[in-house]
Structure formats: structure tokens, C-alpha cells
Amino acid sequence: MSLESDDLTPKQLTKLYLARLAEKAPGYSVEVRVPPYGAVQAVEGGRHTRGTPRAVVETDPDTWLAVATGRLSWTEAVDSGRVRASGERTDLSAYLPLT
């Protein structure tokens, strides 16, 4: 699937950009959650295997698509509360945008 396709649903786009993040920032130290559509583990560092991850990023699909495509900066999203990031290595600005 091409990210340029107008036929993709928000769910499909969310999953595609989550997968792209996991490719661009491989690892298991941060869990990135975009409910209800998906979650990935990314960013090099300590491995999370069970229970609550040490580092979590969570946002809604609209905000995720905005930061993934560069329509909204990571800093603006976090400062406005549209992205909740807790723990080490949760600053994803080095990996964004994903386009």
C-alpha cells in the first residue's frame, strides 16, 4: 500500500506509519500506542517483555497522523497534551516526520 493513496482509511494509515516508525527506529524500549488502531515497540534501548513498559507514548489517530506527516511538530503535540509521553527515550522528534 502506498502512503499517497487517497483510498486508505485512517486505521490503515495509522498502522502504516507505526510500522514505518518501527523500521526507522528499531528497538523495544518505547511502546507507541495509538488506540484503537495499533501499537509498536520502537527505539533502541532496554527491552520490554511483560507488564507496563518503562516508556510509553500514547496519542489519538488524528494527532499521530499529523506528527507522522509533519503537519504538527512533536514538541507542539507534547506541549499541547495531544501526545502523552512518559519515560526515557520518548522524544520521537529525531524520527519524525515519517514521510
Steps between C-alpha positions, in 0.01 A plus 500: 500500500623843412478774760396738223180311428177691565328165548664418832297524818630674813547154653715385208705820501554478876626143474724585204661794680546294817677235292714769337600629845601148607716474185656844545560458875541127560501382858281417797549774758193715420145384442312733266123461534237642268173355625287347371710427191836371611822510697865426431817470697780716364820685588825330592556433867379266773256232396143498635356149535213497754281731699498875470777633275755742649443746217164566335378742237125520445288714272186493288504406130451857371794630702717204403435561130573872546840441664586211268446718194655816642178700519556530878839507672581254775566784744166667425317170539660423838474856633130518410426167668396333176785251550571348840862386533650356817830331566841501337549532125144618433609808304428374149584829327820355349293245307221730380353570256473151353419607144 
